[in-house]
């Protein structure tokens, strides 16, 4: 019954119990099961156990180990019980169920051997098909007992209520075992059946249900740790099906403000332990649990080390308006407070460092955290009042540890009906673009036309190597400056950043919130270049101010425009409306001309054929070719991916832009 892997359910890792159970096939006649037992009984002859069937019936339910030497005598006992009437067959079915679970959960050869011998011999199938055949045979025996009980009731021989309940619950358990969940709905149905049986089922069936719930939780945990770190949070919540039916609060595509906290690794492990504790009460399962002890200890250690932990609502963090940050990636955590740096503060064994005396060992410890996670991302949960030298030393340690992304943890107000803390932790990402990082992303960040230098005095901006005179001493000044840069340089999507050693954490939070925060950020990414030289007194360049002012004078609010089809036939209806909307987005590109518009304006000709843009040309008197090419390049970026939906003849539309009077 060693099973090969089968295709994964996309949203749920497989557990062995799921691998071994399939959809129900045709019923095997109950007579073949009983006939196999009778054949085994005859073959054993004088080698039978000395206890006659009457003693087995008098002893009742078997509470003896289900694996090892104790299971070796089961074929003889069960052959006797198969001949001992309805009550004997009830006891036999109960023991067969226990042998099946003992063989699965302890990987015990003796339990497997006894199970197949008692069922009439080995099957020719393997893996999941063999497991399905066992379940089919057991389920058919349960149905046969139900039919026999009904017949005896008509004859005046009625089973006790306890025996009737056992048959009904056995049928419910085995019916749930018969299918592999292939959707959330089928998994909900299956685990609900197991929960009902574990809580209110017959005691002899409840323990088998506990095994299945235990196995579900364990399978989810094992599957989660095998996945990429960013996928684990969406998987681990499925373990909660062992306790509840509705997981929509975690599984729906909601903002972090509307979600309850993730279950912690300790809470998830407690789910497994609850079912394990229930099984420990029965003598027949203690050997199985002992056989699993080593594997469980290894899994526990891995779960505690790798699975994401909920964030402590008691952390002292900067507060930003709701919608400023983005969902954090549940990366390893550095908690920074004045005089104290904690690595993984919510783990069972957090490590404490002194940010005033960080050395190579501290960087190595941070690097080990990053290596375990594998993404190069750290969540920095810093208090706003951390002294600048401690803050700078912590940032330097993360760079030394080869972190690629630092997520600044901030608090935003949670929704009132989210069912969790009043505040939720979100992140403002800061990418690290080292000089020795040759990746495309790092190069793009380092090569950004717009560079910001942040020091204790505030931010200063450099464009194309020239410093602007503008300063941002107030938050409103910063927002205004960022807005102007966004409008003036529409092709720029990234910002490079230099950090002085006297920067306060709140300054960096405010800067990132203005540059890349919000639902529609001004810039997509901010990259810190640790090697960037810090100028103590940046000298403003009037040419940079003039270029910025010239671009701002070309904003859409200062323009007038018209469209006309110069070749071919214009599309009609919704298609033309889509062309109009697409061309409207190009107005933001006029700033790339960086010069006053000629009186006759500038014309952008866009030729469409076969549903797509095939040619684009800009023209305008007194404008240099470099200016027109910058305008064309920006327009092409805005139209990238635009396609007409309906077939039609080729046409050319001209967008003419003039300065408003």
Residue pairs with C-beta under 8 A, 6 or more apart in sequence:
1 20
1 103
1 104
1 112
1 127
1 130
1 131
1 134
2 107
2 127
3 16
3 19
3 20
3 127
3 128
3 131
4 127
4 128
5 14
5 19
6 14
6 19
6 128
6 180
8 14
8 223
9 18
9 181
9 182
9 187
11 184
11 234
11 235
11 238
12 181
12 187
12 220
12 223
12 235
12 238
13 219
13 220
13 222
13 223
13 224
13 226
13 227
13 235
14 219
14 223
15 215
15 216
15 218
15 219
15 220
15 222
15 223
16 104
16 215
16 219
17 104
17 211
17 212
17 215
17 216
17 219
18 180
18 181
18 216
18 219
19 127
19 128
19 131
19 180
20 104
20 128
20 131
20 132
21 128
21 131
21 132
21 135
21 177
21 178
21 179
21 180
22 128
22 129
22 131
22 132
22 178
22 179
22 180
23 132
23 178
23 179
23 180
24 132
24 136
24 139
24 175
24 178
24 179
25 132
25 133
25 136
26 136
27 136
27 139
27 140
27 143
28 133
28 136
28 137
28 140
29 140
30 140
30 141
30 143
30 144
32 120
33 119
33 120
33 137
33 140
33 141
33 144
34 82
34 89
34 141
34 144
35 120
36 118
36 119
36 120
36 121
37 78
37 79
37 82
37 83
37 92
37 118
37 120
38 79
38 82
38 83
39 120
40 75
40 79
40 117
40 118
40 120
41 48
41 79
41 80
41 82
41 83
44 75
44 76
44 79
47 76
48 76
48 79
48 80
49 73
49 76
49 77
49 80
51 77
51 80
52 80
53 80
53 81
53 83
53 84
53 88
54 84
56 77
56 80
56 81
56 84
56 88
56 91
57 81
57 84
57 87
57 88
57 91
60 91
61 91
61 94
61 204
62 77
62 91
62 94
62 95
62 98
62 284
63 282
63 283
63 284
64 70
64 283
64 284
65 71
65 102
65 283
65 284
65 286
65 287
65 288
66 98
66 99
66 101
66 102
66 106
66 108
66 111
66 284
66 285
66 287
66 288
67 102
67 103
67 106
67 108
67 110
67 111
67 287
67 288
67 291
68 108
68 110
68 111
68 287
69 110
70 287
71 99
71 102
71 108
71 110
71 111
71 114
72 110
72 114
74 95
74 99
74 114
74 118
75 114
75 117
75 118
77 95
78 92
78 95
78 96
78 118
79 118
80 88
81 88
81 89
81 91
81 92
81 95
82 88
82 89
82 92
84 91
86 145
86 148
86 149
86 152
86 159
87 159
87 163
89 141
89 145
89 148
90 145
90 163
90 166
90 167
92 118
93 138
93 141
93 142
93 145
93 170
94 166
94 170
94 204
96 115
96 118
96 119
96 138
96 141
97 138
97 170
97 173
97 205
97 208
98 208
98 284
99 111
99 114
99 115
99 118
100 115
100 134
100 135
100 138
101 208
101 211
101 288
102 108
102 111
102 288
103 111
103 112
103 115
104 131
105 211
105 215
105 288
105 292
106 287
106 288
106 291
106 292
107 291
108 288
108 291
115 134
116 122
116 123
119 134
119 137
120 137
123 129
123 130
123 133
123 134
125 132
125 133
132 178
135 174
135 177
135 178
136 178
138 170
138 174
139 171
139 174
139 175
139 177
139 178
142 167
142 170
142 171
142 174
143 171
145 167
146 167
146 168
146 171
149 159
149 163
149 164
149 167
152 158
152 159
153 159
159 167
162 202
165 202
166 202
166 204
166 205
169 197
169 201
169 202
169 205
170 202
170 205
172 193
172 196
172 197
172 201
172 205
173 193
173 194
173 197
173 201
173 205
173 208
173 209
173 212
175 193
176 189
176 190
176 193
176 194
176 212
177 212
179 186
179 190
181 187
181 189
181 190
184 251
187 238
187 241
188 241
188 245
191 213
191 216
191 241
191 242
191 245
192 245
194 209
194 212
194 213
194 216
194 242
195 209
195 213
195 242
195 243
197 205
197 206
197 208
197 209
198 206
198 209
198 210
198 213
198 275
198 278
199 206
201 209
206 278
207 278
207 279
207 282
207 285
210 275
210 278
210 279
211 275
211 279
211 285
213 242
213 275
214 272
214 275
214 276
214 279
216 239
216 241
216 242
217 239
217 242
217 268
217 271
217 272
217 275
218 272
218 299
220 235
220 236
220 238
220 239
221 236
221 239
221 268
221 269
221 272
221 299
221 303
221 307
222 299
223 235
224 232
224 235
224 236
224 307
225 232
225 302
225 303
225 306
225 307
227 235
228 374
229 306
229 308
229 329
229 330
229 331
229 373
229 374
229 375
230 329
230 330
230 375
232 306
232 307
232 308
232 330
233 262
233 308
233 330
234 251
236 262
236 263
236 268
236 307
236 308
237 247
237 250
237 251
237 262
237 263
238 247
239 263
239 268
239 271
240 247
240 250
240 263
240 271
241 247
242 271
242 275
243 271
249 258
249 259
249 260
249 418
249 419
250 259
250 260
250 262
255 327
255 415
256 327
256 328
256 412
256 424
256 425
256 426
257 322
257 412
257 413
257 414
257 415
257 418
257 424
258 414
258 415
258 417
258 418
259 418
259 420
259 424
260 418
260 419
260 420
261 310
261 311
261 420
261 421
262 308
262 309
262 310
262 330
263 310
264 309
264 310
264 346
265 303
265 304
265 307
265 309
266 304
266 348
268 303
268 307
269 300
269 303
269 304
276 289
276 296
279 285
279 288
279 289
280 286
280 289
304 347
304 348
305 372
306 372
306 373
308 330
309 330
309 333
309 344
309 346
309 347
310 346
311 328
311 333
311 346
311 381
311 409
311 425
312 345
312 346
313 420
313 421
313 422
313 423
315 335
315 381
315 409
315 411
315 425
316 337
316 383
316 384
317 381
317 382
317 383
317 384
317 409
317 410
317 411
317 425
318 384
318 408
318 410
318 411
318 505
318 506
318 509
319 410
319 411
319 412
319 423
320 410
320 411
320 412
320 426
320 428
320 509
320 513
320 517
321 412
322 412
322 413
323 412
323 518
323 519
324 410
324 412
324 426
324 428
324 513
324 517
324 518
325 410
325 412
325 426
325 427
325 428
325 513
325 517
326 426
326 427
326 428
326 429
327 426
327 427
328 379
328 407
328 409
328 425
328 426
328 427
329 375
329 377
329 379
329 407
329 427
330 379
331 373
331 375
331 377
331 378
331 379
331 405
331 407
332 343
332 344
332 369
332 370
332 372
332 373
332 377
332 378
332 379
333 343
333 344
333 345
333 346
333 378
333 379
333 381
333 409
334 341
334 342
334 343
334 366
334 378
334 379
334 380
334 381
334 394
334 398
335 341
335 342
335 345
335 381
335 382
336 342
336 355
336 380
336 381
336 382
336 383
336 386
336 390
336 391
336 394
336 505
337 382
337 383
337 386
338 383
338 385
338 386
338 387
338 390
339 354
339 355
339 356
339 390
340 352
340 353
340 354
340 355
341 352
341 353
341 354
341 355
341 358
341 362
341 390
341 394
342 350
342 351
342 352
342 353
343 350
343 351
343 352
343 353
343 365
343 366
343 369
344 350
344 351
344 369
345 381
351 365
353 362
353 365
355 386
355 390
355 391
355 393
355 394
356 389
356 390
356 393
358 393
358 394
358 396
358 397
360 400
362 397
363 397
363 400
363 401
364 401
366 378
366 397
366 398
366 400
366 401
366 403
367 400
367 401
367 402
369 378
369 401
370 376
370 377
370 378
370 401
370 402
370 403
375 404
375 405
376 402
376 403
376 404
376 405
377 403
377 404
377 405
377 406
377 407
378 398
378 403
378 405
378 406
378 407
379 407
379 409
379 427
380 394
380 398
380 406
380 407
380 408
380 409
381 409
381 425
382 391
382 394
382 408
382 409
382 505
383 505
384 504
384 505
384 506
384 509
386 394
386 504
386 505
388 456
388 501
388 502
388 503
388 504
389 501
391 503
391 504
391 505
392 499
392 501
392 502
392 503
395 406
395 499
396 530
398 406
398 432
399 432
399 434
399 530
403 432
404 431
404 432
404 437
405 429
405 430
405 431
405 432
406 429
406 430
406 432
406 528
407 427
407 428
407 429
407 430
408 427
408 428
408 429
408 430
408 505
408 508
408 509
408 512
409 425
409 426
409 427
410 425
410 426
410 427
410 428
410 509
410 513
411 423
411 424
411 425
411 426
412 423
412 424
412 426
413 422
413 423
413 424
414 420
414 421
414 422
414 423
414 424
418 424
428 509
428 512
428 513
428 516
428 517
429 512
429 516
429 525
429 526
430 497
430 508
430 512
430 526
430 527
430 528
431 441
431 442
431 445
431 525
431 526
431 527
431 528
432 442
432 527
432 528
432 530
433 441
433 442
433 443
433 445
433 446
433 496
433 527
433 528
433 529
434 442
434 529
434 530
434 531
435 446
435 529
435 530
435 531
437 443
442 527
444 494
444 527
445 494
445 496
445 525
445 527
445 529
446 496
446 527
446 529
447 496
448 492
448 494
448 495
448 496
448 527
449 463
449 464
449 489
449 492
450 461
450 462
450 463
450 485
450 489
450 492
450 495
450 496
450 523
451 461
451 462
451 463
451 495
451 496
451 497
451 498
451 532
452 459
452 460
452 461
452 462
452 495
452 496
452 497
452 498
452 511
452 515
452 526
453 459
453 460
453 461
453 462
453 497
453 498
453 500
453 532
453 534
453 535
453 538
454 497
454 498
454 499
454 500
454 503
454 507
454 508
454 511
455 500
455 502
455 503
455 534
456 500
456 502
456 503
456 504
456 507
458 471
458 472
458 473
458 478
458 507
459 471
459 472
459 478
459 481
459 511
460 467
460 468
460 471
460 538
461 467
461 468
461 470
461 481
461 485
462 468
462 538
462 544
463 485
463 489
463 544
463 547
463 548
464 544
464 547
466 541
466 543
466 544
466 547
467 538
467 539
467 540
467 541
467 544
468 540
468 541
468 544
468 545
468 548
469 540
469 542
469 544
469 545
470 477
470 481
470 545
471 477
472 478
472 480
472 481
475 510
475 514
478 510
478 511
478 514
479 514
482 514
482 515
482 522
482 523
483 522
484 548
484 552
485 492
485 522
485 548
486 522
486 523
487 551
487 552
487 555
487 588
487 591
488 548
488 551
488 552
488 591
489 551
489 591
490 588
490 589
490 591
490 592
490 634
491 589
491 592
491 630
491 633
491 634
491 637
492 523
493 523
493 524
493 525
494 523
494 524
494 525
494 526
494 527
495 515
495 516
495 523
495 525
495 526
495 527
496 526
496 527
496 529
496 532
497 511
497 526
497 527
497 528
497 529
497 532
498 528
498 529
498 532
498 533
498 534
499 508
499 528
499 530
499 534
500 534
511 526
512 526
514 522
515 521
515 522
515 523
515 526
516 522
516 523
516 524
516 525
516 526
547 594
550 594
550 595
550 596
551 591
551 592
551 594
552 591
553 596
554 590
554 591
554 593
554 594
554 597
555 588
555 590
555 591
556 587
556 588
556 590
558 659
558 660
559 587
559 590
559 597
559 657
559 658
559 659
559 660
560 657
560 658
560 659
560 660
560 661
561 587
561 655
561 656
561 657
561 658
562 655
562 656
563 579
563 580
563 583
563 653
563 654
563 655
563 656
564 653
564 654
564 656
565 651
565 652
565 653
565 654
566 605
566 652
566 653
566 654
567 607
567 650
567 651
567 652
568 649
568 650
568 651
568 652
569 648
569 649
569 651
570 576
570 579
570 651
570 653
571 579
571 644
571 646
571 648
571 651
574 645
575 644
575 645
575 646
575 648
578 644
578 645
579 608
579 644
579 653
582 638
582 639
582 642
583 606
583 653
583 655
585 638
585 639
586 604
586 634
586 635
586 638
586 639
586 655
587 657
588 634
588 638
589 631
589 634
589 635
589 638
590 597
590 602
590 631
590 657
592 627
592 630
592 631
592 633
592 634
593 602
593 620
593 623
593 627
593 628
593 630
593 631
594 627
594 630
595 623
595 627
596 659
597 620
597 657
597 658
597 659
598 620
598 621
598 622
598 623
599 658
600 620
600 621
600 658
601 620
601 656
601 657
601 658
601 659
602 618
602 619
602 620
602 623
602 628
602 631
602 656
602 657
603 618
603 619
603 620
603 654
603 655
603 656
603 657
604 616
604 617
604 618
604 631
604 632
604 635
604 654
604 655
604 656
604 657
605 615
605 616
605 617
605 618
605 619
605 652
605 653
605 654
605 655
606 613
606 615
606 616
606 635
606 639
606 652
606 653
606 654
606 655
607 613
607 614
607 615
607 616
607 650
607 651
607 652
608 614
608 644
608 650
608 651
608 652
608 653
609 650
610 650
611 643
611 644
611 645
611 647
612 642
612 643
612 644
613 636
613 639
613 642
614 650
616 632
616 635
616 636
616 639
617 632
618 628
618 629
618 631
618 632
618 635
619 628
620 628
